[in-house]
Amino acid sequence: MQKDDKLIIGGHEFNSRFILGSGKYSLKLIESAVKDAGAEIITLAVRRANTKEQENILDYIPKNVTLLPNTSGARNAEEAVRIARLARELGCGNFVKVEIMRDSKYLLPDNYETIKATEILAKEGFVVMPYMYPDLNVARDLVNAGAATIMPLASPIGSNKGLATREFIQILVDEIDLPIIVDAGIGRPSQACEAMEMGAAAIMANTALATAGDLPLMAAAFRQAIEAGRKAYLSGLGRVLVRGASASDPLTGFLHD
């Protein structure tokens, strides 16, 4: 891969294009998963930063990894903004993943409230990474609101169903001049690779790793798949024939009996 092929988010450069979720991990496995995944960004639910006196998730995240606090649990823009401000006060930095859900069954993001929260937080100097249902008009509104990236879901959170919204994500990749980070629902390394081949800038995964039999091994598999997909995208994928076939070797004639 080209050495200058960096993922740039809000003016910050990253070598890895794998963002790791931490929501379902055993705390003791986080450091290992980050190492094997090669991730340089890891999410953090603010309400879990100090859940017990003896247990702090921040103690398990390597110091050279960028924290991405999320607003998980927020039901509207006001709650999301409050969580983001609290995260900054706790020393988690200016990055924030805006995640707003009112629907408890399908956990689909509230795009309207997400736009509102993004505008407020961007004006306060946050590097805002909004999680959204893939919709071109909403993505354009998020760009205008000051988002640093767009994070469309591939399929419902925790489902491992893969690229159910593939065609809509492709529209965002083609039309939005910000990094498109595919988030939620990616269940296999092959699906992550496919999203990267489409032109996604990065992949975020959590459940696929947390529910794997060997978490560090799955983290490494995702890392390699994302790197392969990025290389394929940069190389320019070969054409697809709608009809017929084209011989790989020249056909100079067929043998006859």
PyRosetta script that sets phi, psi and omega in degrees:
from pyrosetta import init, pose_from_sequence

init()
pose = pose_from_sequence("MQKDDKLIIGGHEFNSRFILGSGKYSLKLIESAVKDAGAEIITLAVRRANTKEQENILDYIPKNVTLLPNTSGARNAEEAVRIARLARELGCGNFVKVEIMRDSKYLLPDNYETIKATEILAKEGFVVMPYMYPDLNVARDLVNAGAATIMPLASPIGSNKGLATREFIQILVDEIDLPIIVDAGIGRPSQACEAMEMGAAAIMANTALATAGDLPLMAAAFRQAIEAGRKAYLSGLGRVLVRGASASDPLTGFLHD")
pose.set_psi(1, 146.3)
pose.set_omega(1, -179.1)
pose.set_phi(2, -61.1)
pose.set_psi(2, 135.9)
pose.set_omega(2, -177.1)
pose.set_phi(3, -65.7)
pose.set_psi(3, -25.9)
pose.set_omega(3, -177.8)
pose.set_phi(4, -94.4)
pose.set_psi(4, 11.4)
pose.set_omega(4, 178.9)
pose.set_phi(5, -84.5)
pose.set_psi(5, 82.8)
pose.set_omega(5, -177.2)
pose.set_phi(6, -100.3)
pose.set_psi(6, 149.3)
pose.set_omega(6, 167.9)
pose.set_phi(7, -87.1)
pose.set_psi(7, 119.8)
pose.set_omega(7, -177.3)
pose.set_phi(8, -112.8)
pose.set_psi(8, 120.7)
pose.set_omega(8, 179.7)
pose.set_phi(9, -127.1)
pose.set_psi(9, 113.9)
pose.set_omega(9, 178.7)
pose.set_phi(10, 57.7)
pose.set_psi(10, 34.3)
pose.set_omega(10, 179.4)
pose.set_phi(11, 84.9)
pose.set_psi(11, -1.6)
pose.set_omega(11, 178.7)
pose.set_phi(12, -99.6)
pose.set_psi(12, 138.2)
pose.set_omega(12, -177.3)
pose.set_phi(13, -101.7)
pose.set_psi(13, 139.1)
pose.set_omega(13, 177.7)
pose.set_phi(14, -133.7)
pose.set_psi(14, 143.2)
pose.set_omega(14, 176.2)
pose.set_phi(15, -85.4)
pose.set_psi(15, -34.1)
pose.set_omega(15, -178.8)
pose.set_phi(16, -85.6)
pose.set_psi(16, 144.8)
pose.set_omega(16, 175.9)
pose.set_phi(17, -113.5)
pose.set_psi(17, 24.6)
pose.set_omega(17, 178.0)
pose.set_phi(18, -118.4)
pose.set_psi(18, 115.4)
pose.set_omega(18, 176.5)
pose.set_phi(19, -102.0)
pose.set_psi(19, 128.6)
pose.set_omega(19, -172.5)
pose.set_phi(20, -102.0)
pose.set_psi(20, 127.3)
pose.set_omega(20, 172.5)
pose.set_phi(21, -83.7)
pose.set_psi(21, 151.4)
pose.set_omega(21, -176.9)
pose.set_phi(22, -120.8)
pose.set_psi(22, 7.2)
pose.set_omega(22, -169.9)
pose.set_phi(23, -62.3)
pose.set_psi(23, -32.5)
pose.set_omega(23, -173.4)
pose.set_phi(24, -114.3)
pose.set_psi(24, 15.5)
pose.set_omega(24, -175.2)
pose.set_phi(25, -87.1)
pose.set_psi(25, 149.1)
pose.set_omega(25, 160.3)
pose.set_phi(26, -69.9)
pose.set_psi(26, 131.2)
pose.set_omega(26, -175.3)
pose.set_phi(27, -55.4)
pose.set_psi(27, -34.6)
pose.set_omega(27, -177.4)
pose.set_phi(28, -70.0)
pose.set_psi(28, -15.5)
pose.set_omega(28, -178.5)
pose.set_phi(29, -96.7)
pose.set_psi(29, -10.4)
pose.set_omega(29, -174.9)
pose.set_phi(30, -60.8)
pose.set_psi(30, -49.3)
pose.set_omega(30, -176.9)
pose.set_phi(31, -61.0)
pose.set_psi(31, -40.3)
pose.set_omega(31, 178.5)
pose.set_phi(32, -65.4)
pose.set_psi(32, -42.2)
pose.set_omega(32, -178.9)
pose.set_phi(33, -65.3)
pose.set_psi(33, -40.3)
pose.set_omega(33, 178.2)
pose.set_phi(34, -63.3)
pose.set_psi(34, -42.6)
pose.set_omega(34, -179.3)
pose.set_phi(35, -63.6)
pose.set_psi(35, -46.6)
pose.set_omega(35, -176.7)
pose.set_phi(36, -74.5)
pose.set_psi(36, -29.2)
pose.set_omega(36, 178.8)
pose.set_phi(37, -80.5)
pose.set_psi(37, -21.1)
pose.set_omega(37, -176.1)
pose.set_phi(38, 72.3)
pose.set_psi(38, 15.7)
pose.set_omega(38, -176.5)
pose.set_phi(39, -70.0)
pose.set_psi(39, 143.8)
pose.set_omega(39, 177.0)
pose.set_phi(40, -113.4)
pose.set_psi(40, -1.9)
pose.set_omega(40, 176.7)
pose.set_phi(41, -133.8)
pose.set_psi(41, 133.9)
pose.set_omega(41, 176.6)
pose.set_phi(42, -135.8)
pose.set_psi(42, 137.0)
pose.set_omega(42, -178.9)
pose.set_phi(43, -76.0)
pose.set_psi(43, 160.0)
pose.set_omega(43, -178.9)
pose.set_phi(44, -148.1)
pose.set_psi(44, 119.6)
pose.set_omega(44, 173.0)
pose.set_phi(45, -78.3)
pose.set_psi(45, 119.8)
pose.set_omega(45, -172.1)
pose.set_phi(46, -57.8)
pose.set_psi(46, -36.8)
pose.set_omega(46, -176.7)
pose.set_phi(47, -69.1)
pose.set_psi(47, -9.6)
pose.set_omega(47, 178.9)
pose.set_phi(48, -101.9)
pose.set_psi(48, 2.2)
pose.set_omega(48, -175.6)
pose.set_phi(49, -62.3)
pose.set_psi(49, -34.9)
pose.set_omega(49, 177.8)
pose.set_phi(50, -140.8)
pose.set_psi(50, 72.9)
pose.set_omega(50, -176.6)
pose.set_phi(51, -81.8)
pose.set_psi(51, -26.3)
pose.set_omega(51, 178.4)
pose.set_phi(52, -139.1)
pose.set_psi(52, 156.9)
pose.set_omega(52, 179.6)
pose.set_phi(53, -63.5)
pose.set_psi(53, -34.3)
pose.set_omega(53, -176.7)
pose.set_phi(54, -95.0)
pose.set_psi(54, -2.7)
pose.set_omega(54, -171.5)
pose.set_phi(55, -134.3)
pose.set_psi(55, 118.1)
pose.set_omega(55, -180.0)
pose.set_phi(56, -132.7)
pose.set_psi(56, 120.1)
pose.set_omega(56, -176.7)
pose.set_phi(57, -58.4)
pose.set_psi(57, -28.4)
pose.set_omega(57, -179.7)
pose.set_phi(58, -64.6)
pose.set_psi(58, -24.6)
pose.set_omega(58, 179.4)
pose.set_phi(59, -71.4)
pose.set_psi(59, -15.1)
pose.set_omega(59, -175.2)
pose.set_phi(60, -105.0)
pose.set_psi(60, -5.9)
pose.set_omega(60, -180.0)
pose.set_phi(61, -97.3)
pose.set_psi(61, 124.0)
pose.set_omega(61, -179.6)
pose.set_phi(62, -54.4)
pose.set_psi(62, 145.8)
pose.set_omega(62, -173.0)
pose.set_phi(63, -66.4)
pose.set_psi(63, -24.1)
pose.set_omega(63, -177.7)
pose.set_phi(64, -87.9)
pose.set_psi(64, 5.8)
pose.set_omega(64, 179.9)
pose.set_phi(65, -95.9)
pose.set_psi(65, 134.5)
pose.set_omega(65, 178.1)
pose.set_phi(66, -76.2)
pose.set_psi(66, 128.5)
pose.set_omega(66, 177.7)
pose.set_phi(67, -81.0)
pose.set_psi(67, 136.1)
pose.set_omega(67, 175.1)
pose.set_phi(68, -121.7)
pose.set_psi(68, 84.0)
pose.set_omega(68, 177.5)
pose.set_phi(69, -60.3)
pose.set_psi(69, 140.3)
pose.set_omega(69, 174.7)
pose.set_phi(70, -114.7)
pose.set_psi(70, 162.8)
pose.set_omega(70, -177.4)
pose.set_phi(71, -99.3)
pose.set_psi(71, 32.7)
pose.set_omega(71, 179.0)
pose.set_phi(72, -51.4)
pose.set_psi(72, 133.5)
pose.set_omega(72, -177.5)
pose.set_phi(73, 100.9)
pose.set_psi(73, -16.2)
pose.set_omega(73, 179.0)
pose.set_phi(74, -72.5)
pose.set_psi(74, 136.9)
pose.set_omega(74, 179.1)
pose.set_phi(75, -107.0)
pose.set_psi(75, -8.9)
pose.set_omega(75, 177.9)
pose.set_phi(76, -155.5)
pose.set_psi(76, 176.4)
pose.set_omega(76, -176.2)
pose.set_phi(77, -62.7)
pose.set_psi(77, -39.9)
pose.set_omega(77, -178.6)
pose.set_phi(78, -59.4)
pose.set_psi(78, -44.9)
pose.set_omega(78, 179.6)
pose.set_phi(79, -67.5)
pose.set_psi(79, -38.5)
pose.set_omega(79, 179.6)
pose.set_phi(80, -63.5)
pose.set_psi(80, -42.0)
pose.set_omega(80, 179.9)
pose.set_phi(81, -64.1)
pose.set_psi(81, -40.6)
pose.set_omega(81, 179.8)
pose.set_phi(82, -64.0)
pose.set_psi(82, -42.5)
pose.set_omega(82, 178.8)
pose.set_phi(83, -64.3)
pose.set_psi(83, -41.9)
pose.set_omega(83, -180.0)
pose.set_phi(84, -62.9)
pose.set_psi(84, -42.4)
pose.set_omega(84, 178.9)
pose.set_phi(85, -65.0)
pose.set_psi(85, -38.3)
pose.set_omega(85, 178.5)
pose.set_phi(86, -64.2)
pose.set_psi(86, -41.4)
pose.set_omega(86, 179.8)
pose.set_phi(87, -60.9)
pose.set_psi(87, -41.5)
pose.set_omega(87, 179.8)
pose.set_phi(88, -66.6)
pose.set_psi(88, -38.4)
pose.set_omega(88, 178.5)
pose.set_phi(89, -65.9)
pose.set_psi(89, -29.4)
pose.set_omega(89, 178.9)
pose.set_phi(90, -78.2)
pose.set_psi(90, -4.3)
pose.set_omega(90, 178.2)
pose.set_phi(91, 92.1)
pose.set_psi(91, 20.0)
pose.set_omega(91, -177.9)
pose.set_phi(92, -86.6)
pose.set_psi(92, 0.6)
pose.set_omega(92, 177.2)
pose.set_phi(93, 90.1)
pose.set_psi(93, -168.8)
pose.set_omega(93, -173.7)
pose.set_phi(94, -98.2)
pose.set_psi(94, -6.7)
pose.set_omega(94, 177.5)
pose.set_phi(95, -74.8)
pose.set_psi(95, 141.6)
pose.set_omega(95, 175.1)
pose.set_phi(96, -152.0)
pose.set_psi(96, 135.1)
pose.set_omega(96, 172.1)
pose.set_phi(97, -98.2)
pose.set_psi(97, 114.3)
pose.set_omega(97, 179.5)
pose.set_phi(98, -81.7)
pose.set_psi(98, 120.8)
pose.set_omega(98, -176.6)
pose.set_phi(99, -135.4)
pose.set_psi(99, 107.8)
pose.set_omega(99, -176.3)
pose.set_phi(100, -125.8)
pose.set_psi(100, 123.0)
pose.set_omega(100, -178.9)
pose.set_phi(101, -137.9)
pose.set_psi(101, 131.1)
pose.set_omega(101, 171.5)
pose.set_phi(102, -105.7)
pose.set_psi(102, -20.8)
pose.set_omega(102, -178.0)
pose.set_phi(103, -86.5)
pose.set_psi(103, 115.1)
pose.set_omega(103, -175.9)
pose.set_phi(104, -90.4)
pose.set_psi(104, -10.3)
pose.set_omega(104, -179.2)
pose.set_phi(105, -87.6)
pose.set_psi(105, -51.1)
pose.set_omega(105, -177.0)
pose.set_phi(106, -102.2)
pose.set_psi(106, -10.8)
pose.set_omega(106, 177.5)
pose.set_phi(107, 55.7)
pose.set_psi(107, 38.4)
pose.set_omega(107, 178.1)
pose.set_phi(108, -81.5)
pose.set_psi(108, 140.4)
pose.set_omega(108, -178.0)
pose.set_phi(109, -70.1)
pose.set_psi(109, 147.7)
pose.set_omega(109, 175.7)
pose.set_phi(110, -88.4)
pose.set_psi(110, 99.8)
pose.set_omega(110, -174.9)
pose.set_phi(111, -62.4)
pose.set_psi(111, -38.6)
pose.set_omega(111, -177.0)
pose.set_phi(112, -63.8)
pose.set_psi(112, -49.0)
pose.set_omega(112, 179.6)
pose.set_phi(113, -66.9)
pose.set_psi(113, -31.4)
pose.set_omega(113, 178.5)
pose.set_phi(114, -64.2)
pose.set_psi(114, -39.9)
pose.set_omega(114, 177.1)
pose.set_phi(115, -62.4)
pose.set_psi(115, -44.7)
pose.set_omega(115, -179.2)
pose.set_phi(116, -60.8)
pose.set_psi(116, -47.2)
pose.set_omega(116, -179.1)
pose.set_phi(117, -65.6)
pose.set_psi(117, -39.0)
pose.set_omega(117, -179.9)
pose.set_phi(118, -60.3)
pose.set_psi(118, -44.7)
pose.set_omega(118, -178.5)
pose.set_phi(119, -62.9)
pose.set_psi(119, -43.3)
pose.set_omega(119, -179.7)
pose.set_phi(120, -64.1)
pose.set_psi(120, -48.7)
pose.set_omega(120, -175.1)
pose.set_phi(121, -70.8)
pose.set_psi(121, -36.1)
pose.set_omega(121, 178.1)
pose.set_phi(122, -63.1)
pose.set_psi(122, -38.0)
pose.set_omega(122, 178.4)
pose.set_phi(123, -67.8)
pose.set_psi(123, -21.8)
pose.set_omega(123, 179.0)
pose.set_phi(124, -92.5)
pose.set_psi(124, 7.5)
pose.set_omega(124, 174.8)
pose.set_phi(125, 91.4)
pose.set_psi(125, 8.3)
pose.set_omega(125, 177.1)
pose.set_phi(126, -76.1)
pose.set_psi(126, 149.4)
pose.set_omega(126, 168.8)
pose.set_phi(127, -90.3)
pose.set_psi(127, 100.5)
pose.set_omega(127, -168.5)
pose.set_phi(128, -95.2)
pose.set_psi(128, 125.9)
pose.set_omega(128, 179.1)
pose.set_phi(129, -120.2)
pose.set_psi(129, 92.4)
pose.set_omega(129, -173.2)
pose.set_phi(130, -84.0)
pose.set_psi(130, 131.9)
pose.set_omega(130, 173.8)
pose.set_phi(131, -86.0)
pose.set_psi(131, 128.9)
pose.set_omega(131, -171.9)
pose.set_phi(132, -148.2)
pose.set_psi(132, 159.6)
pose.set_omega(132, 170.1)
pose.set_phi(133, -79.3)
pose.set_psi(133, 129.7)
pose.set_omega(133, -171.2)
pose.set_phi(134, -63.9)
pose.set_psi(134, 110.1)
pose.set_omega(134, 179.5)
pose.set_phi(135, -146.3)
pose.set_psi(135, 124.4)
pose.set_omega(135, -173.5)
pose.set_phi(136, -60.7)
pose.set_psi(136, -43.6)
pose.set_omega(136, -178.4)
pose.set_phi(137, -65.4)
pose.set_psi(137, -38.8)
pose.set_omega(137, 177.0)
pose.set_phi(138, -66.1)
pose.set_psi(138, -41.7)
pose.set_omega(138, 178.8)
pose.set_phi(139, -60.2)
pose.set_psi(139, -42.0)
pose.set_omega(139, 178.0)
pose.set_phi(140, -63.8)
pose.set_psi(140, -38.9)
pose.set_omega(140, 177.2)
pose.set_phi(141, -65.4)
pose.set_psi(141, -36.7)
pose.set_omega(141, 178.5)
pose.set_phi(142, -67.6)
pose.set_psi(142, -37.7)
pose.set_omega(142, 175.1)
pose.set_phi(143, -60.0)
pose.set_psi(143, -47.8)
pose.set_omega(143, -179.5)
pose.set_phi(144, -65.9)
pose.set_psi(144, -26.2)
pose.set_omega(144, 179.8)
pose.set_phi(145, -79.7)
pose.set_psi(145, -11.5)
pose.set_omega(145, 176.6)
pose.set_phi(146, 106.8)
pose.set_psi(146, 17.0)
pose.set_omega(146, 179.1)
pose.set_phi(147, -62.3)
pose.set_psi(147, 147.6)
pose.set_omega(147, 177.3)
pose.set_phi(148, -91.5)
pose.set_psi(148, -26.0)
pose.set_omega(148, 176.6)
pose.set_phi(149, -145.5)
pose.set_psi(149, 171.8)
pose.set_omega(149, 169.4)
pose.set_phi(150, -122.2)
pose.set_psi(150, 131.7)
pose.set_omega(150, -175.0)
pose.set_phi(151, -122.5)
pose.set_psi(151, 82.7)
pose.set_omega(151, 179.7)
pose.set_phi(152, -78.3)
pose.set_psi(152, 147.4)
pose.set_omega(152, 176.2)
pose.set_phi(153, -78.0)
pose.set_psi(153, 145.6)
pose.set_omega(153, 175.3)
pose.set_phi(154, -87.0)
pose.set_psi(154, -37.2)
pose.set_omega(154, 175.1)
pose.set_phi(155, -164.0)
pose.set_psi(155, 173.1)
pose.set_omega(155, -175.0)
pose.set_phi(156, -53.8)
pose.set_psi(156, 145.1)
pose.set_omega(156, -179.0)
pose.set_phi(157, -52.0)
pose.set_psi(157, 132.8)
pose.set_omega(157, 175.0)
pose.set_phi(158, 76.6)
pose.set_psi(158, 2.0)
pose.set_omega(158, -174.6)
pose.set_phi(159, -83.3)
pose.set_psi(159, -25.4)
pose.set_omega(159, -175.6)
pose.set_phi(160, 58.2)
pose.set_psi(160, 26.4)
pose.set_omega(160, -176.7)
pose.set_phi(161, -85.2)
pose.set_psi(161, -10.6)
pose.set_omega(161, 176.8)
pose.set_phi(162, 86.7)
pose.set_psi(162, -152.8)
pose.set_omega(162, -169.3)
pose.set_phi(163, -83.8)
pose.set_psi(163, 66.0)
pose.set_omega(163, 178.2)
pose.set_phi(164, -67.1)
pose.set_psi(164, -27.4)
pose.set_omega(164, -179.2)
pose.set_phi(165, -105.2)
pose.set_psi(165, 29.8)
pose.set_omega(165, -172.8)
pose.set_phi(166, -51.3)
pose.set_psi(166, -49.7)
pose.set_omega(166, -175.3)
pose.set_phi(167, -64.0)
pose.set_psi(167, -34.9)
pose.set_omega(167, -179.2)
pose.set_phi(168, -75.5)
pose.set_psi(168, -35.6)
pose.set_omega(168, 174.8)
pose.set_phi(169, -63.4)
pose.set_psi(169, -40.2)
pose.set_omega(169, 179.2)
pose.set_phi(170, -60.7)
pose.set_psi(170, -37.9)
pose.set_omega(170, 176.9)
pose.set_phi(171, -61.1)
pose.set_psi(171, -43.0)
pose.set_omega(171, 179.7)
pose.set_phi(172, -64.5)
pose.set_psi(172, -42.9)
pose.set_omega(172, 178.1)
pose.set_phi(173, -58.1)
pose.set_psi(173, -42.0)
pose.set_omega(173, -176.1)
pose.set_phi(174, -75.1)
pose.set_psi(174, -29.1)
pose.set_omega(174, -168.9)
pose.set_phi(175, -111.3)
pose.set_psi(175, -19.1)
pose.set_omega(175, -174.2)
pose.set_phi(176, -104.9)
pose.set_psi(176, 128.3)
pose.set_omega(176, -177.7)
pose.set_phi(177, -92.3)
pose.set_psi(177, 51.7)
pose.set_omega(177, 173.4)
pose.set_phi(178, -141.3)
pose.set_psi(178, 158.7)
pose.set_omega(178, 175.6)
pose.set_phi(179, -60.0)
pose.set_psi(179, 129.0)
pose.set_omega(179, 175.6)
pose.set_phi(180, -99.0)
pose.set_psi(180, 113.5)
pose.set_omega(180, -177.5)
pose.set_phi(181, -108.4)
pose.set_psi(181, 114.4)
pose.set_omega(181, -177.1)
pose.set_phi(182, -77.3)
pose.set_psi(182, 124.3)
pose.set_omega(182, -171.0)
pose.set_phi(183, -131.2)
pose.set_psi(183, 140.2)
pose.set_omega(183, 172.8)
pose.set_phi(184, 77.4)
pose.set_psi(184, 126.1)
pose.set_omega(184, 171.8)
pose.set_phi(185, 94.2)
pose.set_psi(185, -13.0)
pose.set_omega(185, 177.7)
pose.set_phi(186, -69.0)
pose.set_psi(186, 119.1)
pose.set_omega(186, -172.9)
pose.set_phi(187, -110.1)
pose.set_psi(187, -15.5)
pose.set_omega(187, -176.2)
pose.set_phi(188, -138.2)
pose.set_psi(188, 152.5)
pose.set_omega(188, 175.2)
pose.set_phi(189, -56.5)
pose.set_psi(189, -36.3)
pose.set_omega(189, -179.8)
pose.set_phi(190, -62.8)
pose.set_psi(190, -34.0)
pose.set_omega(190, 178.2)
pose.set_phi(191, -71.3)
pose.set_psi(191, -37.9)
pose.set_omega(191, 175.8)
pose.set_phi(192, -63.9)
pose.set_psi(192, -41.1)
pose.set_omega(192, 178.5)
pose.set_phi(193, -61.9)
pose.set_psi(193, -43.9)
pose.set_omega(193, -180.0)
pose.set_phi(194, -61.6)
pose.set_psi(194, -42.8)
pose.set_omega(194, 178.8)
pose.set_phi(195, -62.4)
pose.set_psi(195, -38.9)
pose.set_omega(195, 178.4)
pose.set_phi(196, -68.5)
pose.set_psi(196, -37.2)
pose.set_omega(196, 176.7)
pose.set_phi(197, -62.5)
pose.set_psi(197, -28.9)
pose.set_omega(197, 178.0)
pose.set_phi(198, -71.0)
pose.set_psi(198, -19.5)
pose.set_omega(198, -177.9)
pose.set_phi(199, 113.2)
pose.set_psi(199, 7.8)
pose.set_omega(199, 174.1)
pose.set_phi(200, -59.8)
pose.set_psi(200, 146.9)
pose.set_omega(200, -177.8)
pose.set_phi(201, -83.0)
pose.set_psi(201, -26.7)
pose.set_omega(201, -177.4)
pose.set_phi(202, -165.7)
pose.set_psi(202, 168.8)
pose.set_omega(202, 178.8)
pose.set_phi(203, -126.9)
pose.set_psi(203, 138.9)
pose.set_omega(203, 171.0)
pose.set_phi(204, -114.8)
pose.set_psi(204, 131.8)
pose.set_omega(204, -179.8)
pose.set_phi(205, -139.6)
pose.set_psi(205, 150.4)
pose.set_omega(205, 179.9)
pose.set_phi(206, -142.6)
pose.set_psi(206, -68.0)
pose.set_omega(206, -173.8)
pose.set_phi(207, -60.8)
pose.set_psi(207, -39.5)
pose.set_omega(207, -179.1)
pose.set_phi(208, -57.0)
pose.set_psi(208, -35.7)
pose.set_omega(208, 179.2)
pose.set_phi(209, -82.8)
pose.set_psi(209, -44.5)
pose.set_omega(209, -174.4)
pose.set_phi(210, -65.3)
pose.set_psi(210, -27.5)
pose.set_omega(210, -178.7)
pose.set_phi(211, -99.3)
pose.set_psi(211, 4.4)
pose.set_omega(211, 178.9)
pose.set_phi(212, -75.7)
pose.set_psi(212, 153.1)
pose.set_omega(212, 179.0)
pose.set_phi(213, -66.3)
pose.set_psi(213, -36.7)
pose.set_omega(213, 178.7)
pose.set_phi(214, -126.4)
pose.set_psi(214, 96.1)
pose.set_omega(214, -173.3)
pose.set_phi(215, -61.0)
pose.set_psi(215, -50.7)
pose.set_omega(215, 180.0)
pose.set_phi(216, -59.2)
pose.set_psi(216, -37.6)
pose.set_omega(216, 179.6)
pose.set_phi(217, -67.7)
pose.set_psi(217, -40.4)
pose.set_omega(217, 177.7)
pose.set_phi(218, -66.9)
pose.set_psi(218, -37.5)
pose.set_omega(218, 177.0)
pose.set_phi(219, -59.9)
pose.set_psi(219, -42.9)
pose.set_omega(219, 178.6)
pose.set_phi(220, -65.7)
pose.set_psi(220, -37.5)
pose.set_omega(220, 178.6)
pose.set_phi(221, -64.1)
pose.set_psi(221, -42.1)
pose.set_omega(221, 177.4)
pose.set_phi(222, -63.3)
pose.set_psi(222, -42.1)
pose.set_omega(222, 179.3)
pose.set_phi(223, -57.9)
pose.set_psi(223, -47.4)
pose.set_omega(223, -178.2)
pose.set_phi(224, -68.1)
pose.set_psi(224, -37.9)
pose.set_omega(224, 179.8)
pose.set_phi(225, -65.8)
pose.set_psi(225, -41.0)
pose.set_omega(225, 179.4)
pose.set_phi(226, -66.2)
pose.set_psi(226, -41.9)
pose.set_omega(226, 177.8)
pose.set_phi(227, -64.2)
pose.set_psi(227, -40.7)
pose.set_omega(227, 179.1)
pose.set_phi(228, -64.9)
pose.set_psi(228, -42.9)
pose.set_omega(228, 179.5)
pose.set_phi(229, -63.9)
pose.set_psi(229, -38.0)
pose.set_omega(229, 178.1)
pose.set_phi(230, -65.9)
pose.set_psi(230, -43.5)
pose.set_omega(230, 178.5)
pose.set_phi(231, -62.0)
pose.set_psi(231, -40.9)
pose.set_omega(231, 179.7)
pose.set_phi(232, -63.3)
pose.set_psi(232, -42.3)
pose.set_omega(232, 179.2)
pose.set_phi(233, -63.0)
pose.set_psi(233, -45.6)
pose.set_omega(233, -178.4)
pose.set_phi(234, -66.4)
pose.set_psi(234, -30.7)
pose.set_omega(234, -177.5)
pose.set_phi(235, -74.3)
pose.set_psi(235, -22.0)
pose.set_omega(235, -176.0)
pose.set_phi(236, 87.5)
pose.set_psi(236, 102.0)
pose.set_omega(236, -175.5)
pose.set_phi(237, -65.6)
pose.set_psi(237, 146.7)
pose.set_omega(237, -179.9)
pose.set_phi(238, -65.9)
pose.set_psi(238, 160.4)
pose.set_omega(238, -177.5)
pose.set_phi(239, -67.4)
pose.set_psi(239, 161.1)
pose.set_omega(239, 176.0)
pose.set_phi(240, -118.4)
pose.set_psi(240, 127.5)
pose.set_omega(240, 177.5)
pose.set_phi(241, -84.6)
pose.set_psi(241, 128.9)
pose.set_omega(241, 178.1)
pose.set_phi(242, -74.3)
pose.set_psi(242, -39.8)
pose.set_omega(242, -179.9)
pose.set_phi(243, -133.0)
pose.set_psi(243, 154.7)
pose.set_omega(243, 172.9)
pose.set_phi(244, 73.2)
pose.set_psi(244, -164.9)
pose.set_omega(244, -178.5)
pose.set_phi(245, -142.6)
pose.set_psi(245, 165.0)
pose.set_omega(245, 178.3)
pose.set_phi(246, -136.9)
pose.set_psi(246, 119.8)
pose.set_omega(246, -175.2)
pose.set_phi(247, -64.9)
pose.set_psi(247, 138.8)
pose.set_omega(247, 175.8)
pose.set_phi(248, -71.4)
pose.set_psi(248, -35.8)
pose.set_omega(248, 176.3)
pose.set_phi(249, -106.9)
pose.set_psi(249, 149.3)
pose.set_omega(249, 178.9)
pose.set_phi(250, -61.1)
pose.set_psi(250, 137.2)
pose.set_omega(250, 176.7)
pose.set_phi(251, -95.3)
pose.set_psi(251, 104.9)
pose.set_omega(251, -178.8)
pose.set_phi(252, -94.6)
pose.set_psi(252, 0.8)
pose.set_omega(252, 179.8)
pose.set_phi(253, 140.5)
pose.set_psi(253, 164.5)
pose.set_omega(253, -178.8)
pose.set_phi(254, -109.0)
pose.set_psi(254, 151.4)
pose.set_omega(254, 175.6)
pose.set_phi(255, -71.8)
pose.set_psi(255, 144.6)
pose.set_omega(255, 178.3)
pose.set_phi(256, -119.1)
pose.set_psi(256, 149.0)
pose.set_omega(256, 175.6)
pose.set_phi(257, -65.2)
pose.dump_pdb("model.pdb")
